[in-house]
């Protein structure tokens, strides 16, 4: 907790027991107990998470609630049987960080922030957030829900699992063992007279179709999708078998995002680099000199040079031209070019603005973005 780790990995290997913390999105090894204590440590964790300690052959999920440093902390525990024993990953969720879910803290530019507030206040339609696992999609959606969580709105979420418990919001935990899937839960949510629905993830055609039907019948639907960029969300949904005309009449915008590490404010140092140095690394920079910043490493940042993370974003809004292209079954590349012509900033371009502002480094942007 003191080092602000997001996950603790306990990994039994052939000759040792390895422990690693994920700090600001990157794994760091730490001193581990001797291998002789491996089974005792893993059994203790499983016991605290109310898991079956006699079951070593199947993956299990549980939760531990603790008070650490005066803060309420949820540990989401996942076990996985591996060759040399059960691997355990614990996700740390600090429930006392009430200001964590504020749209203004996520790294949106002023223009993007205005668009986010516009789309989160829509009366109906689907707003999608895309990106790989661990790119902050849930945090963005929770922040949007928190902003519109008022007494005159009924908000229902269905998640796998429920990561953060929020006051005033009806949250449902997916349970596939008893048949409560995203699709079956969503079918019943619509009958509960909600104003806003959040679906943890659109994984299949059935879930997508019910979400679209909900949006078409006057509900605002938030959800996530695993794609590399915003335009790819359209092709992903059509690949699932969703008709183009349903997409154009229900989808309002797609936000793609990644997380980059922020330069440590304590040890941040200025550096002057040439434009060709930036271009050689894949960034767009005309001739000339550029001022960038990077952390040298100090006690405050555990000598990593970084403290905390911030989002980089690209938002594709569905206007008339984009809708016509979707109806014509245009591919993701064509949609991306049209969206950029209308002012969409790509993930890398948004990242470059954060490099120019001294928030992060060029290497961080290249680590989490890719050009096709």
N, C-alpha and C positions, 0 to 999 in steps of 0.2 A: 504493500500500500504506500509506503514511504517513497518507493522508487516509481510509483504511478504505473505499475505493470497492468496490462489488460488481461493477460492469461498466464497461468502457471502450467508448464508441461512436465509431467513425471514420466520418464521413458526408460523402461527396463531394456538394457542392451545385453549382449552376450557376456561381456566381462565387467560391466559397470552399470550403475544406476544413475541416469543423467537427469538433471533438473535444469530447465531453462525458463526464463521470463520473457514475455513479449513486451518490450518497451517501445512505445511509439511505433508499433507495427513491425518491429524487427526483433528477432529472437536473440537473446544473450544468455550464454551459459553461466550458471552460478554454482557455488560449492554445494555438492550433493551429499546426502548421508551415505555411509558405506553400503555396499551391495547386500550385506547380511541383514540390513534393516528394511530392505525393499518390500517384502511381503507384509511386514508389520505396518509400514507407512501406508501402503495401498489399502490394507484392510481397515485401518483407522479412518481413512478418507471415505471409503465405501460405507462404513458404519455411520459416520456423521451425516452422509448424504441419504441415509435410509435405503441403501441398496442391498441386494442379496449378496452377502459376503461369501456364500458357498458357490455362487455361480461365476465361473471363470471363463466359460466358453462363449458367452453372448455379450454384445455391447449393452451397456445400461446407462440411463440418464437419471440424474437426481439434482437436488439443490440443498445447499447448506446456508443457513442464515447466521451471521456472526455480528458482533460489535467489535470493531477494530479502531483503535485511536479515537474512540468516542463517536465513530461513524457506523451507521447501519450498512452492512455489506452483504450482498447475495453472492454466493459462489455457485455458479452453474457447473455441475460436475458431469463429465462424459467419460466413460471407460470403454476401452477397445481391446479385445484379446489380440496380442501380438505373439511373435515366435518365442520370446523370452519372458513372457508375463504380460500382465495387463497394463496398457498405457493409459494414463489419466490426464485429461486436460481440464483445468478449472478456469472458467471465465469470471473475472472479478467485476461486479456491478455495484457501484457506490450509489445507494439509494438516497443518501443525504445530499447529493449534488443536485439541488433543485434547479439551479440556473444552467445546468448542462443542456437542457432542451429549450434553448432560445435560438430562434432563427438567426439573430444578429451575431451569435458567437461562432457560427459554423464556417465563416469565410466568404460569404456572398459579397459581391460588389454592390454598390448602391443600386445600379440598374437591375441586376439580377434579384436583389432583395425585393424591389418593387414588384417584379414579375411573380416572385414566390408568394408574396402577400396577395396579389391579384388571383392567382390560381387556387390558393388554399381557401379563398373566400367564395369561390364559384358555388352556385346552388346545386349544380349537377355536372356529371362528366367524370372521366377517368384521368387521374394524374399518376404517371408512372415514374419511379426512380430506379435507375439501372446501374449496374456495376458488379464487380466480383464480390465474393464473400469477404467481409471485413472492410468494406469501403465506406462504411458510415451511412448506409441507406436507411437502416432502422432509426438512427438518431435524427436524420433529416425528417422522416415521416412523423416521429414522435414530437419533434419541435413544431411541425405544421399543425398537428392535432392539438398540442398545448395552446397554440395561438388562437384556435377557433373553439376551444372547449368552454362554452358558455352555457348558462342554465336553459337557454331556449333551443339548444341543439342536443339531439340524442346521438351519441357516437358509440359505435360497436366495432371492436377489432376481433379478428381471428388470426392467431399467430402460432408458430411452431418453433420454439416455445414462446410464452409470454416473457419478454426480457425485462421490461420495466413496468411496475404497477403504477398507474396514474389515477389520481382521484377524479371522480366524475365521469370516467370512461368505462364502459362495459367490455371487459376483455375475456376472450374465449381461448382456451388452450387446446390445440389440435390433439386428438388421441386416436391414432389409426387402429389401435388394437380393438376398440369398441365401435369402429366405423365412423368416428367423427373426423372427417377429412375437411380440407379447405372447401371443396365443392359442396359436400353435404351440409356443413355448418353454414356456408354462405346462403344456401337455399332457404334455411330457416331464419337467418338474420334478416333477410328482406321482409319477412312477415312480422318483424318486431317493430315496424314503423321507425326505422332510423333516419337521420338526416345525413350522417356521414358514416361510411364503412371503410375500415382498413383491412386489407387482405395481406397477410404476411408475405406471401409470394405467389405469383401465378406460375404454376408448374405444369399445367396440362390444359387441354382444350376445354374440358368441362368447367373448370374454375374460371377460365377466361370468358367463356360464354355467359356464365351467370353474372360475373362482374360487369360485363357489357350490358346485360339486360337490366341490372340494377341502375347503371348510369343512365340508360335510356328511359327509365321510369322515374327519374327525378331525384336520384341519390348522387352525392359526391363520393367517389370511390378512390382511395389511395392504395397503391400496391407497388411491389418491386418485381424486377425481372433480371435475370443474369445475362447481360449482354455487354459488349466492350464499349459501345458508344450509344448515343441517343438514337440516331437513325436506324441502327441495327434492331431496335426494339420492334419496329414495324415488320421487318422481315421475319423476326422470331415469332411474332404472333401469327403472321400469315402461314408460316411453316407449321404452326400448331393446327391450322385448318380454319382460322377465323376469316370470315369474308371481309373483303376490303371495304364494302359499304358500311358494315357495322363499325369498323375501326374509325372511319372518317366521321361518323355521326356520334361517336361516344368519347373518343380520345381528345383531350384538350392540349396536353403537353407531355414531353418526356424529358426528364432531367438525368443526365449521366454524371457520375462523380467518382473521385478517388480521394484518398487521404495522403497528404505529404507532411513530412516532419518540419517543425518550425525551428528556425535558428534560436539557439539559447541566448536570451537577452543579456546574460551576465558576461558571456565570453565572445559575443559576436564581433567579428573583425571585418573591416572593409578591404576589398581587393579590386584592383583595376585589371580588366581583361580586354583583349581585342575582339572585334566582331568575328574574325575568322576562327578564333578559339571556340566561340559559341557555335558557329556554323559547323565546325568539325565534329561537334557533339550532337548535331541534329536539331539545333534550335535556330529559329529564324532571326537573324541579326544583320543589318547592313554594316558597311565598313564604319570603323570608328572605335572609340573606347567606351567600355561599359563598367559601371560600378556594381559589383555584386558583394554579398556578405555571406560569411560562413562562420560557424562556431568553432573555436579552437579546442574546446573541451575543458571543463572545469568540474569542481565538486558538485555544483548545483545541478549539472546535467549528467552526472555519472561519467564524465569524460567522453560523451558521445557527440557533443556539439549541438545537440537538439533537445528541445523541451516541448512536449505536447505535439498535437497535429492539427492541421486545418484542411478544409476541403478545397479541391479544384473542381470546377463544374462546367458542363455545357448543357444548354437548354434548347430543345427544338420545339417551337410552338407550331401547332397545326393551323395554319392559315389556309385561305382558299386555294392558293397555288400548290401547297404541299398536299392538301386533300385530293386535288385533281391528279397529282402524280401517284398517290397511293392507289386511287381508283384505276389508274393505268398500269398498276403492278410494277412501278419503277423499283430498281434495286437500291440498297442502302447507300451506295456510292453516289448515285444520282440525287437521292434525297439530301445527302450531306452537302453536296455542291449547291443545291437550291437553297438550303437552310443557311449556308454560309453567305450566299449572295444577299440574303435578307437580314444579315447581321448576327447570325449565330457564331459565338466564339467557341472554338474547340477546347478540349481539355488542356492540350498543350499550350494554346494561346493564353488561356486563363492562368495556367501555371507560370508562363513567362512574365505575366503582369505581377505575380507574387514574387518572382525572382527580382524583378526591377524594383519592387517595393522593399526589398531586403528581408522578406518574410522567410524565404527558403532558398535552397541552392539549385543550380541547374541540374546537378546529378540526381536530386530528389525527383524533379519533374520527369527526367528521362527514365527513372526507375519505375514509375507507375503509369507512364503513358507510352503508347506505341503508335507509329505512323504506318498507315497501310499504303 
